[in-house]
């Protein structure tokens, strides 16, 4: 499994913790920015990570900003992306089981390191349930408006 990572300055430090976690678990990753705590705009980095997942360069993605909301909105504009903002492990589990989410967004200003890493672990370890009702709903999500 290969994970696309992206953050803005508000999520930079938590992204570094996620990188250490992925390294410890032997999970391959690619960082699409940002590269410091210097103020920057999240759309560039959230979009880059989402495009990598949509193109199949990475299997899943994790994006982080201060709230997780803005960067998730950017990711979800990329076709084939289902990015969920999660601030607890139950949401992380259910978004994988029910929505087959391929990207996780977190808010570094909302959750701490320990909870964030538990959310990442849950997101990466939980498979899609493959129940027909969930598959049907995902197909409906992917329909063009």
Residue, then its C-alpha position, 0 to 999 in steps of 0.5 A: x500500500x502506498x499513501x499520498x500525503x498532503x498538508x498546509x502549514x497548519x497540518x505540517x507537524x501532524x503530517x510529520x507524526x503520520x510519516x513517522x508512523x507510516x515508516x514504523x509500520x513499513x508503509x510506503x508514502x509520498x509527500x505532496x507538500x507542504x514542506x515547512x511551517x511557512x504559511x501556504x495555501x492548502x488547495x495546492x497540496x490537497x489537490x496534488x495528493x488527491x490527484x495521485x490517488x485518483x490516478x492510481x499512483x497511490x492507493x489512499x491519501x491522508x491530508x491535514x490542515x487546521x480543521x481538515x475541512x478545507x483540505x477535504x473539500x479540495x480533495x473531494x473536487x477531484x473525480x474518483x475521490x471520497x475523502x472523509x474528515x475524521x476526528x474519531x476512530x468510529x468515523x474512520x472505521x465506518x467511512x471505510x466500511x460504508x463509503x470505501x473512502x480512499x482519502x482521510x482528512x484530519x484537523x491538526x487543530x482539532x485532534x492530538x497526535x495520539x488520537x490522529x495516529x489511532x485514526x490513521x491506523x483504523x483508516x488504513x486497517x479497515x476494509x470496505x464491507x462490500x455490502x450491496x447497499x453500500x456499493x449501491x450508495x457509492x455508485x450514486x455518489x459517483x454519478x455526475x450531478 
